[in-house]
Amino acid sequence: MEYASIEREIRIEAAPEVVFDVVSSPEHLKDWWPDEAEYGSVPGAAGRIGFRNEDGSVQWEQFTVVDAQPPRLFSFRWTHAEGETAAQGNSFLVVFELEPEGAGTVLRMTETGFRERGWTEAVAAQEHAAHVSGWDFFLPRLPAAAEKAAR
């Protein structure tokens, strides 16, 4: 199996402008993905997103916006070490492409960077599987977050 990327496509019954806000702004991101989000939504902005553990503690991941072209494209790098500049080889790249379709939006998500981390085959496979599982859980939550944001 190839562990180079993860690709998903989902149709959302909301305008691209709304969907863009839901995938790019920390306020809306928390409605469907991390429990905490602290970053600016402009290219080059660095921050972090956090996932709450069962004990209530937060596991923080570094987060850097790569590109923001409302309402059609938002991309970021994440999981690089704190204090490092996000780049190929130390982080994953996530790209959200939004395309209007009727009254809704088709969102295409791609995550890459598994091979570039320099991991063994086993570690790359494990990380890839964890991210596949994560996106399969979180992306279906996007339509409800978009509906909430549209109100």
LUMROKE-41500 format. One record per residue: residue number from 1; residue in three letters; chain; x, y, z of N, C-alpha, C in turn. Coordinates in Angstrom, 2 decimals. Last residue first. Example, Ala and Ser with C-alpha at 12.3 -4.5 7.8 and 13.67 -1.06 7.14 Angstrom:
<lumbas>
+-----+-----+---+---------+---------+---------+---------+---------+---------+---------+---------+---------+
|   k |   r | c |     n_X |     n_Y |     n_Z |    ca_X |    ca_Y |    ca_Z |     c_X |     c_Y |     c_Z |
+-----+-----+---+---------+---------+---------+---------+---------+---------+---------+---------+---------+
|   2 | ser | A |   12.85 |   -2.25 |    7.08 |   13.67 |   -1.06 |    7.14 |   12.90 |    0.03 |    7.87 |
|   1 | ala | A |   13.19 |   -5.69 |    7.80 |   12.30 |   -4.50 |    7.80 |   13.20 |   -3.30 |    7.80 |
+-----+-----+---+---------+---------+---------+---------+---------+---------+---------+---------+---------+
</lumbas>
This chain:
<lumbas>
+-----+-----+---+---------+---------+---------+---------+---------+---------+---------+---------+---------+
|   k |   r | c |     n_X |     n_Y |     n_Z |    ca_X |    ca_Y |    ca_Z |     c_X |     c_Y |     c_Z |
+-----+-----+---+---------+---------+---------+---------+---------+---------+---------+---------+---------+
| 151 | arg | A |  -25.91 |   30.10 |    9.91 |  -27.04 |   30.73 |   10.62 |  -26.76 |   32.15 |   11.01 |
| 150 | ala | A |  -23.61 |   29.03 |    8.95 |  -24.45 |   29.77 |    7.99 |  -25.60 |   30.50 |    8.68 |
| 149 | ala | A |  -22.54 |   27.56 |   11.02 |  -21.87 |   28.82 |   10.65 |  -22.75 |   29.68 |    9.74 |
| 148 | lys | A |  -24.24 |   25.32 |   10.96 |  -24.21 |   26.19 |   12.15 |  -23.63 |   27.55 |   11.80 |
| 147 | glu | A |  -23.49 |   24.25 |    8.48 |  -24.89 |   24.65 |    8.71 |  -24.96 |   25.61 |    9.91 |
| 146 | ala | A |  -20.82 |   23.67 |    9.01 |  -21.15 |   24.67 |    7.99 |  -22.59 |   25.17 |    8.17 |
| 145 | ala | A |  -21.14 |   21.66 |   10.90 |  -20.43 |   22.89 |   11.28 |  -20.73 |   24.01 |   10.30 |
| 144 | ala | A |  -22.39 |   19.74 |    9.34 |  -23.13 |   20.31 |   10.49 |  -22.47 |   21.62 |   10.95 |
| 143 | pro | A |  -20.29 |   19.19 |    7.44 |  -21.57 |   19.74 |    7.03 |  -22.36 |   20.37 |    8.18 |
| 142 | leu | A |  -18.08 |   18.16 |    9.15 |  -18.04 |   19.45 |    8.47 |  -19.40 |   19.99 |    8.05 |
| 141 | arg | A |  -18.14 |   15.60 |   10.01 |  -18.69 |   16.60 |   10.93 |  -18.74 |   17.99 |   10.30 |
| 140 | pro | A |  -16.77 |   14.07 |    8.18 |  -18.23 |   14.02 |    8.15 |  -18.90 |   15.00 |    9.11 |
| 139 | leu | A |  -14.05 |   14.64 |    9.06 |  -14.63 |   15.29 |    7.88 |  -16.15 |   15.18 |    7.80 |
| 138 | phe | A |  -13.51 |   12.97 |   11.40 |  -13.74 |   14.41 |   11.50 |  -14.41 |   15.04 |   10.28 |
| 137 | phe | A |  -13.29 |   10.23 |   10.62 |  -14.12 |   10.63 |   11.75 |  -14.49 |   12.12 |   11.67 |
| 136 | asp | A |  -11.55 |   10.25 |    8.50 |  -12.83 |    9.56 |    8.33 |  -13.80 |    9.89 |    9.46 |
| 135 | trp | A |   -9.36 |   11.51 |    9.69 |  -10.15 |   12.25 |    8.69 |  -11.51 |   11.58 |    8.45 |
| 134 | gly | A |   -8.58 |    9.36 |   11.45 |   -8.95 |   10.69 |   11.94 |   -9.80 |   11.45 |   10.94 |
| 133 | ser | A |   -7.97 |    7.28 |    9.68 |   -9.02 |    7.11 |   10.68 |   -9.51 |    8.46 |   11.19 |
| 132 | val | A |   -5.84 |    8.52 |    8.35 |   -7.02 |    8.05 |    7.60 |   -8.20 |    7.92 |    8.56 |
| 131 | his | A |   -4.08 |    8.85 |   10.51 |   -4.65 |   10.03 |    9.87 |   -5.87 |    9.67 |    9.02 |
| 130 | ala | A |   -3.47 |    6.18 |   11.11 |   -4.05 |    7.04 |   12.15 |   -4.70 |    8.27 |   11.53 |
| 129 | ala | A |   -2.31 |    5.36 |    8.68 |   -3.55 |    4.73 |    9.15 |   -4.23 |    5.59 |   10.21 |
| 128 | his | A |    0.00 |    7.00 |    8.69 |   -0.99 |    7.11 |    7.61 |   -2.33 |    6.54 |    8.07 |
| 127 | glu | A |    1.33 |    6.00 |   10.95 |    0.88 |    7.40 |   10.92 |   -0.21 |    7.60 |    9.87 |
| 126 | gln | A |    1.80 |    3.34 |   10.03 |    1.05 |    3.60 |   11.27 |    0.50 |    5.03 |   11.30 |
| 125 | ala | A |    3.36 |    3.78 |    7.74 |    2.08 |    3.06 |    7.64 |    1.21 |    3.34 |    8.86 |
| 124 | ala | A |    5.58 |    5.02 |    8.90 |    4.79 |    5.74 |    7.90 |    3.41 |    5.10 |    7.76 |
| 123 | val | A |    6.48 |    2.90 |   10.50 |    6.02 |    4.14 |   11.14 |    5.16 |    4.94 |   10.16 |
| 122 | ala | A |    7.17 |    1.01 |    8.51 |    6.19 |    0.68 |    9.56 |    5.63 |    1.94 |   10.22 |
| 121 | glu | A |    9.13 |    2.32 |    7.00 |    7.89 |    1.90 |    6.36 |    6.80 |    1.65 |    7.41 |
| 120 | thr | A |   10.51 |    5.01 |    8.96 |   10.55 |    3.66 |    8.42 |    9.19 |    3.36 |    7.79 |
| 119 | trp | A |   10.55 |    8.51 |    7.94 |   10.20 |    7.40 |    8.83 |   10.43 |    6.05 |    8.15 |
| 118 | gly | A |   10.83 |   10.86 |    6.61 |   12.02 |   10.05 |    6.82 |   11.79 |    8.87 |    7.76 |
| 117 | arg | A |    8.78 |   12.46 |    5.81 |    9.20 |   12.58 |    7.21 |   10.45 |   11.75 |    7.52 |
| 116 | glu | A |    7.84 |   12.00 |    3.28 |    8.89 |   13.00 |    3.43 |    9.43 |   13.10 |    4.86 |
| 115 | arg | A |    5.68 |   10.28 |    3.45 |    6.96 |    9.77 |    2.95 |    8.11 |   10.71 |    3.27 |
| 114 | phe | A |    3.71 |   12.10 |    4.40 |    4.03 |   10.87 |    5.13 |    5.40 |   10.32 |    4.72 |
| 113 | gly | A |    2.79 |   14.24 |    2.99 |    3.94 |   14.44 |    3.85 |    4.36 |   13.21 |    4.63 |
| 112 | thr | A |   -0.66 |   15.31 |    2.61 |    0.58 |   14.68 |    2.16 |    1.68 |   14.91 |    3.19 |
| 111 | glu | A |   -4.08 |   15.34 |    2.16 |   -3.02 |   15.45 |    3.15 |   -1.82 |   14.66 |    2.64 |
| 110 | thr | A |   -6.75 |   17.01 |    0.69 |   -5.59 |   16.16 |    0.46 |   -4.60 |   16.40 |    1.59 |
| 109 | met | A |  -10.15 |   17.40 |    0.02 |   -9.09 |   17.49 |    1.02 |   -7.98 |   16.52 |    0.63 |
| 108 | arg | A |  -12.59 |   19.23 |   -1.54 |  -11.59 |   18.17 |   -1.75 |  -10.46 |   18.41 |   -0.76 |
| 107 | leu | A |  -15.95 |   19.94 |   -1.42 |  -14.67 |   20.15 |   -0.76 |  -13.78 |   18.95 |   -1.04 |
| 106 | val | A |  -18.39 |   21.52 |   -3.17 |  -17.64 |   20.27 |   -3.12 |  -16.28 |   20.62 |   -2.52 |
| 105 | thr | A |  -21.24 |   23.22 |   -1.99 |  -19.80 |   23.24 |   -2.24 |  -19.27 |   21.81 |   -2.22 |
| 104 | gly | A |  -24.45 |   24.48 |   -3.15 |  -23.51 |   23.93 |   -2.18 |  -22.07 |   24.03 |   -2.63 |
| 103 | ala | A |  -26.18 |   25.11 |   -5.09 |  -26.23 |   25.96 |   -3.90 |  -25.21 |   25.53 |   -2.85 |
| 102 | gly | A |  -23.99 |   24.03 |   -7.59 |  -25.37 |   24.42 |   -7.27 |  -25.35 |   25.38 |   -6.09 |
| 101 | glu | A |  -20.98 |   24.11 |   -6.31 |  -21.80 |   23.17 |   -7.07 |  -23.24 |   23.42 |   -6.68 |
| 100 | pro | A |  -17.73 |   25.55 |   -6.05 |  -19.19 |   25.69 |   -5.96 |  -19.87 |   24.64 |   -6.83 |
|  99 | glu | A |  -15.09 |   24.00 |   -4.40 |  -15.66 |   24.28 |   -5.70 |  -17.17 |   24.42 |   -5.56 |
|  98 | leu | A |  -12.11 |   24.14 |   -2.59 |  -13.56 |   24.29 |   -2.57 |  -14.06 |   24.71 |   -3.94 |
|  97 | glu | A |   -9.59 |   22.29 |   -1.13 |  -10.01 |   22.97 |   -2.35 |  -11.53 |   22.98 |   -2.37 |
|  96 | phe | A |   -7.31 |   22.16 |    1.39 |   -8.75 |   22.13 |    1.15 |   -9.02 |   22.94 |   -0.10 |
|  95 | val | A |   -4.50 |   20.38 |    2.26 |   -5.04 |   21.35 |    1.30 |   -6.54 |   21.10 |    1.18 |
|  94 | val | A |   -1.89 |   19.89 |    4.50 |   -3.31 |   19.66 |    4.25 |   -3.81 |   20.77 |    3.34 |
|  93 | leu | A |    1.15 |   18.40 |    5.06 |    0.49 |   19.48 |    4.33 |   -0.95 |   19.06 |    4.05 |
|  92 | phe | A |    3.02 |   17.68 |    8.01 |    2.05 |   17.26 |    7.00 |    1.47 |   18.49 |    6.34 |
|  91 | ser | A |    6.58 |   18.14 |    8.56 |    5.16 |   18.38 |    8.84 |    4.31 |   17.78 |    7.72 |
|  90 | asn | A |    9.16 |   17.95 |    7.76 |    8.92 |   17.99 |    9.21 |    7.46 |   18.16 |    9.58 |
|  89 | gly | A |    9.10 |   17.69 |    5.01 |   10.06 |   16.89 |    5.74 |    9.86 |   16.92 |    7.25 |
|  88 | gln | A |    8.41 |   20.98 |    4.17 |    8.38 |   19.59 |    3.71 |    9.46 |   18.84 |    4.49 |
|  87 | ala | A |    7.85 |   22.92 |    7.17 |    8.39 |   22.71 |    5.84 |    8.20 |   21.25 |    5.44 |
|  86 | ala | A |    7.64 |   25.30 |    9.73 |    6.96 |   24.22 |    9.01 |    7.49 |   24.13 |    7.59 |
|  85 | thr | A |   10.34 |   25.88 |   11.80 |    9.54 |   26.42 |   10.71 |    8.94 |   25.26 |    9.95 |
|  84 | glu | A |   10.22 |   24.99 |   15.28 |   10.67 |   24.74 |   13.91 |    9.76 |   25.44 |   12.92 |
|  83 | gly | A |    8.89 |   25.49 |   17.63 |   10.13 |   26.21 |   17.39 |   10.72 |   25.99 |   16.01 |
|  82 | glu | A |    7.62 |   22.24 |   17.88 |    7.54 |   23.61 |   18.35 |    8.90 |   24.27 |   18.17 |
|  81 | ala | A |    7.67 |   20.23 |   14.93 |    8.09 |   20.46 |   16.31 |    7.98 |   21.95 |   16.65 |
|  80 | his | A |    4.65 |   19.82 |   13.01 |    6.09 |   20.08 |   13.12 |    6.42 |   20.38 |   14.59 |
|  79 | thr | A |    1.89 |   19.51 |   12.72 |    2.63 |   18.49 |   13.46 |    4.14 |   18.69 |   13.47 |
|  78 | trp | A |    1.05 |   21.01 |    9.53 |    0.87 |   20.76 |   10.96 |    1.72 |   19.60 |   11.43 |
|  77 | arg | A |    0.25 |   23.52 |    7.17 |    1.14 |   22.45 |    7.60 |    0.93 |   22.27 |    9.09 |
|  76 | phe | A |   -2.56 |   24.29 |    5.04 |   -1.73 |   24.48 |    6.22 |   -0.80 |   23.29 |    6.39 |
|  75 | ser | A |   -4.81 |   26.06 |    2.89 |   -3.87 |   24.99 |    3.16 |   -3.01 |   25.34 |    4.37 |
|  74 | phe | A |   -7.66 |   26.70 |    1.01 |   -7.01 |   26.94 |    2.30 |   -6.08 |   25.76 |    2.55 |
|  73 | leu | A |   -9.57 |   28.11 |   -1.60 |   -8.43 |   27.29 |   -1.20 |   -7.92 |   27.71 |    0.17 |
|  72 | arg | A |  -11.88 |   29.70 |   -2.16 |  -11.63 |   28.46 |   -2.91 |  -10.50 |   27.58 |   -2.42 |
|  71 | pro | A |  -12.83 |   32.28 |   -1.70 |  -13.41 |   31.18 |   -0.95 |  -13.07 |   29.82 |   -1.55 |
|  70 | pro | A |   -9.63 |   32.91 |   -0.25 |  -11.09 |   32.81 |   -0.09 |  -11.80 |   33.01 |   -1.42 |
|  69 | gln | A |   -6.90 |   31.49 |   -0.01 |   -7.49 |   32.19 |   -1.16 |   -9.00 |   32.06 |   -1.08 |
|  68 | ala | A |   -4.12 |   30.92 |    1.71 |   -5.53 |   31.23 |    1.97 |   -6.03 |   32.08 |    0.81 |
|  67 | asp | A |   -1.46 |   28.77 |    2.67 |   -2.14 |   29.56 |    1.64 |   -3.59 |   29.76 |    2.04 |
|  66 | val | A |   -0.37 |   27.93 |    5.16 |    0.46 |   28.02 |    3.97 |   -0.17 |   28.96 |    2.95 |
|  65 | val | A |   -0.34 |   28.28 |    8.62 |   -1.11 |   28.51 |    7.40 |   -0.14 |   28.69 |    6.23 |
|  64 | thr | A |    0.68 |   25.87 |   10.88 |    1.11 |   27.05 |   10.13 |    0.30 |   27.15 |    8.84 |
|  63 | phe | A |    0.84 |   24.40 |   14.02 |   -0.05 |   24.64 |   12.88 |    0.42 |   25.93 |   12.19 |
|  62 | gln | A |    1.56 |   21.82 |   16.43 |    1.90 |   23.07 |   15.76 |    1.14 |   23.17 |   14.44 |
|  61 | glu | A |   -0.66 |   20.49 |   18.79 |    0.08 |   20.26 |   17.54 |    0.35 |   21.62 |   16.92 |
|  60 | trp | A |   -1.17 |   19.39 |   22.13 |   -1.04 |   20.48 |   21.16 |   -0.23 |   20.03 |   19.95 |
|  59 | gln | A |   -3.41 |   17.81 |   24.01 |   -2.23 |   17.49 |   23.20 |   -2.17 |   18.54 |   22.09 |
|  58 | val | A |   -4.56 |   18.67 |   27.19 |   -4.64 |   18.95 |   25.75 |   -3.32 |   18.58 |   25.09 |
|  57 | ser | A |   -6.35 |   16.81 |   29.75 |   -5.18 |   17.54 |   29.25 |   -5.33 |   17.73 |   27.73 |
|  56 | gly | A |   -8.44 |   15.12 |   30.31 |   -8.71 |   16.56 |   30.26 |   -7.53 |   17.39 |   29.79 |
|  55 | asp | A |   -8.06 |   12.45 |   30.05 |   -7.82 |   13.02 |   31.38 |   -8.03 |   14.53 |   31.43 |
|  54 | glu | A |   -8.45 |   12.04 |   27.32 |   -9.47 |   11.56 |   28.27 |   -9.30 |   12.17 |   29.66 |
|  53 | asn | A |   -7.37 |   15.09 |   25.68 |   -7.21 |   13.69 |   26.08 |   -8.30 |   13.32 |   27.07 |
|  52 | arg | A |   -8.17 |   17.28 |   23.06 |   -8.31 |   16.95 |   24.47 |   -8.19 |   15.44 |   24.70 |
|  51 | phe | A |   -5.99 |   18.79 |   20.88 |   -6.96 |   17.72 |   21.02 |   -6.99 |   17.28 |   22.48 |
|  50 | gly | A |   -5.30 |   21.95 |   19.37 |   -5.19 |   21.00 |   20.47 |   -6.34 |   20.01 |   20.51 |
|  49 | ile | A |   -3.08 |   23.82 |   17.31 |   -4.40 |   23.25 |   17.53 |   -4.24 |   22.17 |   18.59 |
|  48 | arg | A |   -1.29 |   26.92 |   16.91 |   -1.40 |   25.52 |   17.32 |   -2.86 |   25.13 |   17.42 |
|  47 | gly | A |    0.61 |   28.95 |   14.73 |   -0.13 |   28.78 |   15.97 |   -0.16 |   27.32 |   16.34 |
|  46 | ala | A |    1.39 |   31.37 |   12.24 |    1.70 |   30.15 |   12.98 |    0.90 |   30.13 |   14.27 |
|  45 | ala | A |    0.90 |   32.62 |    9.02 |    0.51 |   32.68 |   10.43 |    0.76 |   31.33 |   11.09 |
|  44 | gly | A |    1.37 |   32.22 |    6.34 |    2.51 |   32.47 |    7.21 |    2.18 |   32.51 |    8.69 |
|  43 | pro | A |   -1.73 |   33.53 |    5.28 |   -0.51 |   32.79 |    4.95 |    0.67 |   33.22 |    5.84 |
|  42 | val | A |   -4.12 |   33.82 |    7.99 |   -3.45 |   34.37 |    6.81 |   -2.16 |   33.58 |    6.54 |
|  41 | ser | A |   -5.46 |   33.37 |   10.38 |   -5.93 |   32.68 |    9.17 |   -5.28 |   33.18 |    7.88 |
|  40 | gly | A |   -3.62 |   32.60 |   13.36 |   -4.17 |   33.57 |   12.42 |   -4.49 |   32.87 |   11.12 |
|  39 | tyr | A |   -4.55 |   30.39 |   16.06 |   -3.70 |   30.77 |   14.93 |   -4.39 |   31.88 |   14.15 |
|  38 | glu | A |   -5.61 |   27.99 |   17.98 |   -5.04 |   29.33 |   18.20 |   -4.09 |   29.63 |   17.05 |
|  37 | ala | A |   -8.01 |   25.80 |   19.11 |   -7.32 |   26.31 |   17.93 |   -6.90 |   27.75 |   18.17 |
|  36 | glu | A |   -9.26 |   22.76 |   20.52 |   -8.69 |   24.10 |   20.70 |   -8.00 |   24.51 |   19.41 |
|  35 | asp | A |  -10.20 |   20.42 |   19.49 |  -10.92 |   21.00 |   20.64 |  -10.48 |   22.43 |   20.89 |
|  34 | pro | A |  -10.39 |   20.13 |   15.87 |   -9.71 |   20.10 |   17.18 |  -10.59 |   20.69 |   18.27 |
|  33 | trp | A |  -13.23 |   19.81 |   14.23 |  -11.96 |   19.09 |   14.24 |  -11.27 |   19.16 |   15.60 |
|  32 | trp | A |  -15.66 |   21.23 |   14.38 |  -15.64 |   19.92 |   13.71 |  -14.33 |   19.16 |   13.83 |
|  31 | asp | A |  -15.45 |   23.57 |   15.78 |  -16.78 |   22.95 |   15.70 |  -16.74 |   21.55 |   15.08 |
|  30 | lys | A |  -12.92 |   24.55 |   15.44 |  -13.20 |   23.84 |   16.69 |  -14.57 |   23.17 |   16.69 |
|  29 | leu | A |  -13.22 |   26.00 |   13.11 |  -12.48 |   24.74 |   13.05 |  -12.79 |   23.88 |   14.28 |
|  28 | his | A |  -14.42 |   28.38 |   13.92 |  -15.24 |   27.36 |   13.27 |  -14.55 |   26.00 |   13.20 |
|  27 | glu | A |  -12.21 |   29.68 |   15.17 |  -13.52 |   29.60 |   15.82 |  -14.37 |   28.46 |   15.25 |
|  26 | pro | A |  -10.15 |   29.66 |   13.25 |  -10.04 |   28.86 |   14.47 |  -11.39 |   28.65 |   15.16 |
|  25 | ser | A |  -11.07 |   29.34 |    9.81 |  -11.05 |   30.16 |   11.03 |  -10.99 |   29.28 |   12.28 |
|  24 | ser | A |  -11.13 |   27.39 |    7.74 |   -9.97 |   28.28 |    7.91 |   -9.94 |   29.05 |    9.23 |
|  23 | val | A |  -13.39 |   25.89 |    7.41 |  -12.11 |   25.18 |    7.36 |  -10.92 |   26.08 |    7.66 |
|  22 | val | A |  -15.39 |   27.83 |    7.66 |  -15.44 |   26.66 |    8.55 |  -14.12 |   25.88 |    8.53 |
|  21 | asp | A |  -14.83 |   29.62 |    5.60 |  -14.73 |   30.06 |    7.00 |  -14.64 |   28.87 |    7.95 |
|  20 | phe | A |  -15.42 |   27.90 |    3.42 |  -14.07 |   28.43 |    3.61 |  -13.87 |   28.89 |    5.06 |
|  19 | val | A |  -18.15 |   27.58 |    3.78 |  -17.28 |   26.42 |    3.95 |  -15.84 |   26.88 |    4.16 |
|  18 | val | A |  -19.00 |   30.19 |    3.13 |  -19.26 |   29.63 |    4.47 |  -18.31 |   28.47 |    4.74 |
|  17 | glu | A |  -18.16 |   30.37 |    0.48 |  -17.71 |   31.36 |    1.46 |  -17.89 |   30.85 |    2.89 |
|  16 | pro | A |  -19.55 |   28.28 |   -0.82 |  -18.11 |   28.19 |   -0.62 |  -17.58 |   29.19 |    0.42 |
|  15 | ala | A |  -22.67 |   27.58 |    0.91 |  -21.89 |   28.31 |   -0.07 |  -20.39 |   28.19 |    0.21 |
|  14 | ala | A |  -23.71 |   24.24 |    1.66 |  -23.44 |   25.62 |    2.09 |  -22.58 |   26.26 |    1.01 |
|  13 | glu | A |  -23.79 |   21.30 |    1.89 |  -24.91 |   22.16 |    1.49 |  -24.75 |   23.55 |    2.10 |
|  12 | ile | A |  -21.03 |   19.65 |    0.60 |  -21.57 |   20.36 |    1.75 |  -22.64 |   21.33 |    1.26 |
|  11 | arg | A |  -19.45 |   16.65 |   -0.25 |  -20.34 |   17.72 |   -0.68 |  -21.00 |   18.32 |    0.55 |
|  10 | ile | A |  -16.07 |   15.66 |   -0.22 |  -17.35 |   15.71 |    0.46 |  -18.16 |   16.88 |   -0.09 |
|   9 | glu | A |  -13.28 |   13.60 |   -0.58 |  -14.16 |   14.57 |   -1.21 |  -15.50 |   14.50 |   -0.51 |
|   8 | arg | A |   -9.83 |   12.97 |    0.19 |  -11.25 |   12.82 |    0.48 |  -12.02 |   13.90 |   -0.27 |
|   7 | glu | A |   -6.74 |   11.37 |    0.40 |   -7.62 |   12.24 |   -0.38 |   -9.06 |   11.93 |   -0.02 |
|   6 | ile | A |   -3.50 |   11.19 |    1.56 |   -4.89 |   10.86 |    1.88 |   -5.73 |   11.86 |    1.09 |
|   5 | ser | A |   -0.29 |    9.84 |    0.50 |   -1.31 |   10.88 |    0.68 |   -2.65 |   10.29 |    1.11 |
|   4 | ala | A |    1.60 |    7.77 |    0.68 |    2.03 |    9.11 |    0.30 |    0.99 |   10.18 |    0.60 |
|   3 | tyr | A |    1.63 |    5.05 |    1.11 |    1.33 |    5.93 |    2.24 |    1.66 |    7.38 |    1.94 |
|   2 | glu | A |    0.42 |    2.28 |   -0.64 |    1.15 |    3.54 |   -0.71 |    0.69 |    4.46 |    0.41 |
|   1 | met | A |    0.85 |   -1.19 |    0.00 |    0.00 |    0.00 |    0.00 |    0.88 |    1.24 |    0.00 |
+-----+-----+---+---------+---------+---------+---------+---------+---------+---------+---------+---------+
</lumbas>
